[in-house]
């Protein structure tokens, strides 16, 4: 057995204790008090590993954590979030437990187990006297709700880093993510003119009818075979059956594989024109999370991770996903970014959320090996 694997296997009790502590500290994005309690638990454990921890204070959201491990060579950034989609109390309905080799609990797959394995990786490097570079772990509190308070910090830290390792869950089979779609949210509001639907229908301008035209136009922007989707997901309009509606509204979800697609779709949506006389369109929103494209620097970083995995006895596959992460921001800056380094499992945002116990030590060893390898090979850019 590789010395790294031998060590991480020996530390399984420590790892499971760390994961359990983080999972039991429930941390929904929208509860600052709860997220901060989880952050304090995480910070305590990071300090015990030798990190210099800084709380990045927030007013409405939880405080982000920046943990620095001193080292030689170019800075590497380890990126994750400890907010979850689960409300406080979900632990009673999804108790932390092991069943058939699966470790269950709210937020365990997305992504508290990933955070814990990165901590094990640093612990392994230090225990085995493996060289590693300066490491900055940035753990944020609002990824699940758009990263509005953390994006600037993420991008600033990424610009100072030679590469970014993202602890989001792996794909089925344990594959890492070398591409992610960009994500956009738009709101289309149609303003019309109300009138009596029976007495004077011609005096009105039907906002719902206009919205129907626009939904058809939006559907034409899709190129599903290329991974470009434009979906109207929420629709509202009208007030009473006998009143011509003077207002209608649609929320639009956009997913794009490339920045060229993002620019084109944004121009198309913002360029929509009304069809029904007397109506007016109001359009808000943007592609706020750029795509993580499978660029050459991403491929080079993946190949280094794959080489490490092979030396640990496994082949590391790659793939893409339609969901976004904070790795989208760092990759869009041109910083080499490898996403999906979290342990294998399933059920993100679902009641069966879990990770595979057998994969946890191997993930810790992989991240440790990658930290060591990148600290001595800086050609990722």
C-alpha positions as CSV (number, residue, x, y, z in Angstrom):
1,X,0.0,0.0,0.0
2,X,1.2,3.5,-0.8
3,X,2.4,5.3,2.4
4,X,-0.1,8.1,1.8
5,X,-3.0,5.5,1.7
6,X,-1.6,3.7,4.7
7,X,-1.6,6.9,6.7
8,X,-5.1,8.1,5.6
9,X,-6.5,4.7,6.3
10,X,-5.1,4.9,9.8
11,X,-6.8,8.2,10.3
12,X,-10.3,7.1,9.5
13,X,-11.5,7.6,13.1
14,X,-10.2,11.2,13.0
15,X,-11.8,11.8,9.6
16,X,-15.2,10.4,10.6
17,X,-15.2,12.5,13.8
18,X,-14.5,15.6,11.8
19,X,-17.2,14.9,9.3
20,X,-19.7,14.2,12.0
21,X,-18.9,17.4,13.8
22,X,-19.4,19.4,10.7
23,X,-22.7,17.6,9.7
24,X,-24.1,18.0,13.2
25,X,-23.4,21.7,13.0
26,X,-26.3,22.3,10.7
27,X,-25.7,25.4,8.5
28,X,-28.4,26.5,6.1
29,X,-27.3,29.4,4.0
30,X,-30.1,31.7,5.2
31,X,-29.4,31.3,9.0
32,X,-26.3,33.4,9.9
33,X,-26.4,32.2,13.5
34,X,-26.4,28.5,12.4
35,X,-23.7,29.0,9.7
36,X,-21.5,30.8,12.1
37,X,-21.7,28.0,14.7
38,X,-20.6,25.6,12.0
39,X,-17.8,28.0,11.0
40,X,-16.6,28.2,14.6
41,X,-16.4,24.4,14.7
42,X,-14.5,24.3,11.5
43,X,-12.2,27.0,12.5
44,X,-11.3,25.3,15.7
45,X,-10.3,22.2,13.9
46,X,-8.3,24.1,11.3
47,X,-6.4,25.9,14.0
48,X,-5.6,22.5,15.6
49,X,-4.0,21.5,12.3
50,X,-1.7,24.6,12.4
51,X,-3.7,27.0,10.1
52,X,-3.7,30.7,10.6
53,X,-7.5,31.3,10.4
54,X,-9.2,34.6,9.6
55,X,-12.9,35.2,9.9
56,X,-14.2,37.3,7.0
57,X,-17.1,39.0,8.8
58,X,-20.5,39.4,7.1
59,X,-23.6,41.3,8.2
60,X,-26.4,39.2,6.8
61,X,-24.7,36.0,5.8
62,X,-22.4,33.7,7.7
63,X,-18.8,34.7,8.1
64,X,-16.4,33.2,5.5
65,X,-13.2,31.5,6.7
66,X,-9.8,31.9,5.3
67,X,-7.2,29.4,6.6
68,X,-3.6,29.7,5.6
69,X,-1.1,26.9,5.9
70,X,2.5,28.2,5.5
71,X,4.6,26.4,2.9
72,X,7.2,26.8,0.2
73,X,6.4,27.5,-3.5
74,X,3.5,29.0,-5.3
75,X,0.2,29.5,-3.4
76,X,-2.5,26.9,-4.0
77,X,-6.1,27.6,-3.2
78,X,-8.5,25.0,-1.8
79,X,-12.0,26.2,-2.3
80,X,-15.2,25.0,-0.6
81,X,-18.4,26.1,1.2
82,X,-20.0,24.9,4.4
83,X,-23.5,26.3,3.9
84,X,-26.1,23.8,2.9
85,X,-29.6,23.7,1.5
86,X,-31.0,22.0,4.6
87,X,-32.9,23.9,7.4
88,X,-31.9,23.5,11.0
89,X,-33.7,20.4,12.2
90,X,-33.2,18.3,9.1
91,X,-30.8,16.2,11.0
92,X,-33.7,14.7,12.8
93,X,-35.1,13.5,9.5
94,X,-31.8,12.6,8.0
95,X,-29.7,11.4,11.0
96,X,-26.0,11.0,10.7
97,X,-25.4,7.3,10.4
98,X,-23.5,4.5,8.5
99,X,-25.5,2.0,6.5
100,X,-24.2,-0.5,4.0
101,X,-20.9,1.4,3.6
102,X,-22.6,4.8,3.1
103,X,-22.3,7.7,5.5
104,X,-25.5,9.7,5.6
105,X,-26.4,13.2,6.8
106,X,-27.6,16.6,5.5
107,X,-24.8,18.4,3.7
108,X,-22.4,15.5,3.9
109,X,-22.0,15.0,0.1
110,X,-22.4,18.7,-0.7
111,X,-19.9,19.3,0.8
112,X,-18.8,18.8,4.3
113,X,-17.1,15.4,3.7
114,X,-15.0,17.2,1.0
115,X,-13.9,19.8,3.5
116,X,-12.9,17.1,5.9
117,X,-10.9,15.2,3.4
118,X,-8.9,18.3,2.4
119,X,-8.0,18.7,6.1
120,X,-6.9,15.1,6.2
121,X,-4.7,15.8,3.2
122,X,-2.8,18.6,5.0
123,X,-2.6,16.4,8.0
124,X,-1.1,13.6,5.9
125,X,1.5,15.9,4.2
126,X,2.7,17.1,7.5
127,X,2.7,13.7,9.2
128,X,4.8,12.1,6.3
129,X,7.0,15.2,5.9
130,X,5.9,15.7,2.3
131,X,6.8,19.0,0.8
132,X,3.8,21.2,0.1
133,X,3.3,24.8,-1.0
134,X,1.6,27.6,0.8
135,X,-2.1,26.6,1.0
136,X,-5.0,28.9,1.3
137,X,-8.3,27.2,2.2
138,X,-11.3,29.5,1.5
139,X,-14.5,28.2,2.9
140,X,-17.6,30.3,2.2
141,X,-21.1,30.5,3.5
142,X,-23.4,31.5,0.6
143,X,-22.5,29.3,-2.4
144,X,-25.9,27.7,-2.3
145,X,-27.6,31.0,-2.8
146,X,-25.5,32.7,-5.4
147,X,-22.1,33.6,-3.7
148,X,-23.0,37.3,-3.7
149,X,-21.0,38.1,-0.6
150,X,-18.1,35.8,-1.4
151,X,-17.4,36.1,-5.1
152,X,-15.0,39.1,-4.8
153,X,-12.9,37.3,-2.2
154,X,-12.9,34.1,-4.2
155,X,-11.6,35.9,-7.3
156,X,-9.0,38.0,-5.4
157,X,-7.6,34.9,-3.8
158,X,-7.7,32.9,-7.0
159,X,-5.6,35.6,-8.8
160,X,-2.9,35.1,-6.1
161,X,-2.9,31.3,-6.7
162,X,-1.2,29.0,-9.2
163,X,-4.2,26.7,-9.2
164,X,-7.5,26.1,-7.5
165,X,-8.8,22.8,-6.1
166,X,-12.5,22.7,-5.6
167,X,-14.0,20.3,-3.0
168,X,-17.4,20.0,-4.6
169,X,-18.8,16.4,-4.9
170,X,-17.4,14.1,-7.5
171,X,-19.4,12.8,-10.4
172,X,-20.7,9.2,-10.4
173,X,-17.8,6.8,-10.3
174,X,-15.7,9.4,-8.5
175,X,-14.9,11.5,-11.6
176,X,-13.7,15.0,-11.2
177,X,-15.3,17.9,-13.1
178,X,-13.3,19.6,-15.9
179,X,-16.3,21.6,-17.2
180,X,-19.4,23.2,-15.8
181,X,-22.1,25.2,-17.5
182,X,-22.5,28.9,-16.8
183,X,-25.7,29.8,-15.0
184,X,-28.0,32.7,-15.7
185,X,-31.2,33.9,-14.1
186,X,-33.5,36.3,-15.9
187,X,-36.8,37.9,-15.1
188,X,-39.2,39.0,-17.8
189,X,-42.0,41.3,-16.9
190,X,-44.7,42.2,-19.4
191,X,-46.7,45.4,-18.9
192,X,-50.1,45.6,-20.6
193,X,-53.3,47.5,-20.3
194,X,-56.3,46.2,-18.2
195,X,-59.8,46.2,-19.5
196,X,-63.1,44.4,-19.0
197,X,-62.8,41.0,-20.8
198,X,-66.4,41.0,-21.8
199,X,-67.4,44.6,-22.4
200,X,-64.2,46.1,-23.9
201,X,-61.7,43.4,-24.6
202,X,-60.2,45.4,-27.5
203,X,-59.4,48.3,-25.2
204,X,-56.8,46.2,-23.3
205,X,-53.4,44.9,-24.1
206,X,-53.1,41.3,-22.7
207,X,-49.9,40.8,-20.9
208,X,-50.4,37.1,-20.6
209,X,-50.8,36.7,-24.3
210,X,-47.7,38.7,-24.8
211,X,-45.8,36.5,-22.4
212,X,-46.9,33.4,-24.3
213,X,-45.3,34.9,-27.5
214,X,-42.1,35.6,-25.5
215,X,-42.0,32.0,-24.1
216,X,-42.1,30.6,-27.6
217,X,-39.3,33.0,-28.6
218,X,-37.2,32.0,-25.7
219,X,-37.6,28.3,-26.5
220,X,-36.0,29.0,-29.9
221,X,-32.8,30.0,-28.2
222,X,-32.1,26.5,-26.9
223,X,-29.5,24.2,-28.4
224,X,-30.0,21.2,-26.1
225,X,-27.7,18.9,-28.1
226,X,-24.9,21.4,-27.4
227,X,-25.8,21.8,-23.7
228,X,-27.4,25.2,-24.1
229,X,-30.7,25.4,-22.3
230,X,-33.2,28.3,-21.8
231,X,-36.1,27.3,-19.6
232,X,-39.0,29.4,-18.4
233,X,-39.5,27.9,-14.9
234,X,-42.0,30.2,-13.0
235,X,-44.9,32.0,-14.6
236,X,-47.5,34.3,-13.1
237,X,-50.0,36.9,-14.5
238,X,-53.6,38.2,-14.3
239,X,-55.9,38.9,-11.4
240,X,-59.5,37.9,-12.3
241,X,-61.1,35.8,-15.1
242,X,-63.0,38.8,-16.4
243,X,-60.1,41.3,-16.5
244,X,-57.6,41.6,-19.3
245,X,-54.3,41.2,-17.4
246,X,-52.1,44.2,-17.4
247,X,-49.1,42.4,-16.0
248,X,-47.4,39.0,-16.4
249,X,-44.1,37.7,-15.2
250,X,-41.7,34.8,-16.0
251,X,-38.5,33.6,-14.4
252,X,-35.9,32.1,-16.8
253,X,-33.1,29.7,-16.1
254,X,-30.2,29.7,-18.6
255,X,-27.3,27.2,-18.8
256,X,-24.5,27.8,-21.2
257,X,-21.4,25.7,-22.1
258,X,-19.2,28.7,-23.2
259,X,-18.8,32.4,-22.6
260,X,-19.6,33.0,-26.3
261,X,-22.9,31.3,-25.7
262,X,-23.5,33.4,-22.6
263,X,-22.9,36.6,-24.5
264,X,-25.1,35.6,-27.4
265,X,-28.0,34.4,-25.2
266,X,-27.8,37.5,-23.0
267,X,-28.0,39.7,-26.1
268,X,-31.0,37.7,-27.4
269,X,-32.9,37.9,-24.2
270,X,-32.3,41.6,-23.7
271,X,-33.2,42.2,-27.3
272,X,-36.7,40.7,-27.1
273,X,-39.4,42.9,-28.6
274,X,-43.1,42.9,-27.8
275,X,-45.6,41.4,-30.3
276,X,-49.0,42.4,-28.8
277,X,-49.7,46.1,-29.5
278,X,-49.8,48.1,-26.3
279,X,-47.5,45.9,-24.3
280,X,-44.1,46.7,-23.0
281,X,-41.2,44.4,-21.8
282,X,-39.0,44.8,-18.8
283,X,-36.0,42.5,-18.7
284,X,-33.6,42.0,-15.8
285,X,-30.9,39.5,-15.0
286,X,-27.7,38.1,-16.4
287,X,-25.4,35.0,-16.7
288,X,-24.0,35.7,-13.3
289,X,-21.9,32.5,-12.9
290,X,-19.6,32.1,-16.0
291,X,-18.9,28.6,-17.4
292,X,-16.0,26.5,-16.3
293,X,-14.7,25.6,-19.7
294,X,-12.4,22.6,-20.4
295,X,-9.5,24.9,-21.3
296,X,-5.9,23.7,-21.8
297,X,-4.9,24.8,-18.3
298,X,-7.8,22.9,-16.8
299,X,-6.7,19.8,-18.8
300,X,-3.1,20.1,-17.6
301,X,-4.2,20.2,-14.0
302,X,-6.5,17.3,-14.5
303,X,-3.7,15.2,-16.0
304,X,-1.5,15.9,-13.0
305,X,-4.3,14.8,-10.7
306,X,-4.8,11.7,-12.8
307,X,-1.1,10.8,-12.6
308,X,-1.3,11.1,-8.8
309,X,-4.4,8.9,-8.8
310,X,-2.7,6.2,-10.8
311,X,0.2,6.1,-8.4
312,X,-2.4,5.5,-5.7
313,X,-3.9,2.6,-7.6
314,X,-6.9,4.1,-9.4
315,X,-7.7,5.8,-12.7
316,X,-9.3,9.2,-12.2
317,X,-12.0,10.0,-14.7
318,X,-13.4,13.3,-15.8
319,X,-16.7,14.8,-16.9
320,X,-18.9,17.8,-16.9
321,X,-22.1,19.0,-15.2
322,X,-24.9,21.5,-15.8
323,X,-24.7,22.8,-12.3
324,X,-22.4,25.7,-11.3
325,X,-20.0,26.1,-8.4
326,X,-17.5,28.7,-7.2
327,X,-15.0,27.0,-9.4
328,X,-16.8,28.7,-12.3
329,X,-15.5,32.1,-11.1
330,X,-11.9,31.0,-10.7
331,X,-11.7,29.2,-14.0
332,X,-13.2,32.2,-15.8
333,X,-10.2,34.2,-14.6
334,X,-7.9,31.8,-16.5
335,X,-6.6,30.3,-13.2
336,X,-6.2,26.5,-13.6
337,X,-9.2,25.0,-11.7
338,X,-10.0,21.4,-10.9
339,X,-13.5,20.8,-9.6
340,X,-15.3,17.8,-8.1
341,X,-12.5,16.6,-5.8
342,X,-14.9,15.7,-3.0
343,X,-15.5,12.0,-2.2
344,X,-17.8,9.7,-4.1
345,X,-21.4,9.6,-3.1
346,X,-24.9,10.7,-4.2
347,X,-27.9,12.6,-3.3
348,X,-26.9,16.3,-3.3
349,X,-29.9,18.3,-2.0
350,X,-31.8,15.0,-1.7
351,X,-33.0,12.9,1.3
352,X,-30.6,10.1,0.4
353,X,-27.5,12.3,0.5
354,X,-24.5,10.2,1.4
355,X,-20.8,9.5,0.8
356,X,-19.0,6.2,0.4
357,X,-17.0,5.4,3.5
358,X,-14.4,3.4,1.5
359,X,-13.6,6.4,-0.7
360,X,-12.9,8.8,2.0
361,X,-9.3,7.9,2.9
362,X,-8.4,7.6,-0.8
363,X,-9.7,11.1,-1.5
364,X,-7.7,12.4,1.3
365,X,-4.6,10.7,-0.1
366,X,-5.3,12.0,-3.6
367,X,-5.6,15.6,-2.4
368,X,-2.4,15.3,-0.4
369,X,-0.5,13.8,-3.3
370,X,-1.8,16.6,-5.6
371,X,-0.8,19.3,-3.1
372,X,2.7,17.8,-3.0
373,X,2.9,17.4,-6.7
374,X,1.7,20.9,-7.5
375,X,4.1,22.3,-5.0
376,X,7.0,21.0,-6.9
377,X,5.6,21.3,-10.5
378,X,4.3,24.8,-11.1
379,X,3.7,24.6,-14.8
380,X,-0.1,24.3,-14.5
381,X,-0.5,27.8,-15.9
